[in-house]
Amino acid sequence: MSRLSLNARLALLFASIVTFCLAVVGTILFNALSRQIYAQDDLNIVLSARHLRRLAAEMDDLAAVREHQARLVSLVLGDAALALKIDSSDGTSLIDYDPPHLPLMNLAATPQNQRIVTEHLQRWISAEDVPMRGIATLATLRDGSAVKISVARSMQDRALMLEQYRSLIWMTEGSAVLIAIVLSLLLIRRALRPLQNIADSARGITPERLDARIDVQRAPTELHALAVSLNAMLLRLQQGFDRLWQSTTDLAHDLRTPIGNMRGASEVALTRVRSAPEYQALLVSNIEECDRVTRMIESVLFLARAESPHFALKRTTFDASEELHRIGEYFEGLAAEGGVDISIRGEARINAERELFRRAISNLLANALRFTPAGATIVITVTASSAGTSIAVQNAGTGIAPADVGKIFERFYRADASRTDSGMASGLGLAIVKTIMDLHGGRASVQSEVGGLTTFELYFPAPG
């Protein structure tokens, strides 16, 4: 079963609302008209009965009633549906004016000393299914004779008129609903055109055209937020694709170097017969290149796992100073070879995943050791506050150029690729540091002076 389009749903909803509103309005108007018509007829009957009783009271006797028949009948001549009957106390008919041929029933009479009001009206249905309304009252002539005055009206013409009016209302409402459906389909389709434009724009976005955007200026107010959100999503996708493309390109470039080195060294070795020590040196060189490739692949895999939504930290609270001393002891041999000292200052407890903490500090320390001149000291400072804990790794050296400071944490980025030891680095160490800090909700920053001090700072926020 196919689903209705949004256009059809809105049109049906609008038509339902229009139908309901017209039905309510039509019912109210019909009932109001019915009440007004019947109220006017009831008032005419009551007024006719009042005038007839007053005129009858001015008659001398029953003969005078017959004699003044024309005068009495004139009070009901204005309405062809009215009938008049005047009977004597013994039931003799004195006046029987009945143009609509109404079968008048024996109506209960209102006493002559009681004011006639609409509440005294009596309603009934004749044998011919004709709705009737009437009233009867007693009157006393001057000679003391009593007469019964009956005034009635056939409501058949009113019922027919109201039935025609009801049919007209339903026909008008039906036509209005049909017109509303057609117009709503056209207008809603026009109103939803911006949605179609957004869909057309989104349909034209491909991996080759991720820079395309939805025109926010042409979107209506209700769709402005949607268009902005979609553009933001497209921007994130574009950045993700660009980062993936750049990472893939950089990784392929960096992998080509060690593979090329191994192939070149192996081809040179095969040009002639070598001695056993030479073959051993070749194997050692190839193993080093394989280790480099392995480290690079492990770093890429770590970054990929860290970006997964299923990656979960295993936080613990530990002594940061104690952990830093262990890391410093691990790098003591490498520092001694370069003539560099490592100094650790400050104490604090930190809430983080211990292994990731070690990896972030180790990457910063290894990076500092590569660029710190002999005789200098690398200072690691721990500073605690109520908001969190910061760890600064500071070293002297050539520093980082201002143009490179903003890119230093990007993947495969090297501030100076011409350095002799650039082949030892994969360009992922600082990117891993930033990723680790992002996982902890913290931040990684750097301050550097060309030819002066370079300080990397890691900030771990206190647990919330």
Summary of the structure (lengths in Angstrom):
residues: 464
radius of gyration: 51.9
end to end distance: 51.2
largest distance: 163.6
contacts: 1300
relative contact order: 0.07
helix: 54%
strand: 18%
